[in-house]
């Protein structure tokens, strides 16, 4: 059996929101497998939703920029938050985000784009040398509309267009531009807070849905209810998962009762024109990247009685 280290207990606690002893037990039951331990905790009702497992875990900045009817979002990582506050680093992220408006088809294309007499990748290498800390271009995405608006939003901006959560909202339509931009800002704030996983329910990742089904089945199997009731419980859990994680079916954070699809339809009616939400981007700094261990591992070891290690 794999050794259950304090570092592993700490990571599972941060990712699941469960107590330390429950995390230790989950890792023991699953042979130290992190993802299996998360699922084990969830089947016991001890962990929060799966998307909490993608919490911010790295430093750097997310940049967003809009030009006309096109927007771009870029994530650039650094080792420490100190570098993220560096003027040179911030200028680099801002310039790269602007370049992504015309070179943002892929991270490879963006890295090869001309910049400062060389390429973006050359400029990044120079930054690493002068700032003295590793940095990397992580991801880029662009959105555009034929007629309408693309609205940017940065939650708790560190500088104009830069922060730890960046959002773009693409609204296609012929309604009043000012009203569309106001709606786009509200939708962007909702997206920043609600973290949707797809635009529509049918766009949710099938592997993720299958995982949710397995968890729901495991939970329902312990209820002691007849098979037909268990099947309904599972389908109900999946319907709830889809509703809560697809943007168009989420409840608007501003009132917690109106579906996003209905918010858009109502605004289109009030504006006297068409409005359709066709795409969005939500980049949260460090999603899915493991963070370096901190001294908190020692605290976990003292409290849980497990050995400290990597």
Secondary structure, DSSP 4 states (H G I P E B T S, - for coil): -----HHHHHHHHHHH---HHHHHHHHHHTTT-HHHHHHHHHHTT-S--GGGGG----EEEEEEEEETTEEEEEEEEES-HHHHT-HHHHHHHHHHHHHHHHH-S-HHHHHHSEETTEEHHHHHHHHHHHH-S-EEEEEEEEEE-SSEEEEEEEET-SBTTEESEEEEEEEEESS-HHHHHHHHHHHHHHHHHH--SBSSGGGS-HHHHHHHHHHHHHHHHTS---HHHHHHHHHHHHHHHHHHHBGGGSBPTTTSSSBHHHHHHHHHHHHTS-EEEEEEEEEETTTTPPPPP-THHHHHHHHH-PPP--
